[in-house]
Amino acid sequence: MMKKSTLGAKPLLFLRRLLAHYPDLTFCVPHKTIADNFAMPPSTVSKYLKLLVESGLVIQEKVDDIFKDKGVAKYRYQISEAGVKLVNSFAPTNSAHQELIAQIQTTTLKQI
């Protein structure tokens, strides 16, 4: 597994947003759908998901569907236990930071 410093801030913010958006830890949607939800380009979603998969923070499983049309997810993703622990390790327990946490969770990657 990669060190968290190797990933950089933006992929880690993306992981945090994935966890907030998919609290059940599993999602099977096209990259374009994620991109639309997070106001970012689909190519960036693909890049960040690839980095997260390579680091072991997200598990990728190919969806085998012979009837799949364009615009349908090709992969099922699951945020790993390591990914959840990493995101939780960044969450401060100090209540004075709650406003900042709320701002981070609502900030799009384009605004950074």
DACOR-V409270 format. One record per residue. N is the residue number from 1. RES is the residue in one letter. PSI is psi in whole degrees, -180 to 180 (999 if undefined). Layout:
((N & RES & PSI) (N & RES & PSI))
This chain:
((1 & M & 143) (2 & M & 155) (3 & K & 149) (4 & K & -29) (5 & S & -23) (6 & T & -32) (7 & L & -37) (8 & G & 168) (9 & A & -40) (10 & K & -46) (11 & P & -35) (12 & L & -38) (13 & L & -40) (14 & F & -43) (15 & L & -42) (16 & R & -41) (17 & R & -37) (18 & L & -45) (19 & L & -39) (20 & A & -38) (21 & H & -30) (22 & Y & 73) (23 & P & -18) (24 & D & 2) (25 & L & -8) (26 & T & 138) (27 & F & 146) (28 & C & 78) (29 & V & 153) (30 & P & 152) (31 & H & -34) (32 & K & -38) (33 & T & -44) (34 & I & -44) (35 & A & -44) (36 & D & -42) (37 & N & -34) (38 & F & 6) (39 & A & 56) (40 & M & 161) (41 & P & 144) (42 & P & -33) (43 & S & -35) (44 & T & -39) (45 & V & -47) (46 & S & -45) (47 & K & -48) (48 & Y & -40) (49 & L & -40) (50 & K & -46) (51 & L & -42) (52 & L & -37) (53 & V & -46) (54 & E & -32) (55 & S & -8) (56 & G & 8) (57 & L & -20) (58 & V & 138) (59 & I & 132) (60 & Q & 133) (61 & E & 127) (62 & K & 137) (63 & V & 117) (64 & D & 105) (65 & D & 109) (66 & I & -16) (67 & F & 12) (68 & K & 136) (69 & D & 169) (70 & K & 141) (71 & G & 4) (72 & V & 143) (73 & A & 138) (74 & K & -20) (75 & Y & 152) (76 & R & 134) (77 & Y & 147) (78 & Q & 128) (79 & I & 123) (80 & S & 167) (81 & E & -38) (82 & A & -38) (83 & G & -42) (84 & V & -44) (85 & K & -41) (86 & L & -46) (87 & V & -43) (88 & N & -29) (89 & S & -22) (90 & F & -13) (91 & A & 112) (92 & P & 150) (93 & T & -8) (94 & N & 123) (95 & S & -17) (96 & A & -18) (97 & H & -2) (98 & Q & -39) (99 & E & -42) (100 & L & -39) (101 & I & -44) (102 & A & -40) (103 & Q & -43) (104 & I & -42) (105 & Q & -22) (106 & T & -4) (107 & T & 133) (108 & T & 158) (109 & L & -24) (110 & K & -26) (111 & Q & -10) (112 & I & 999))
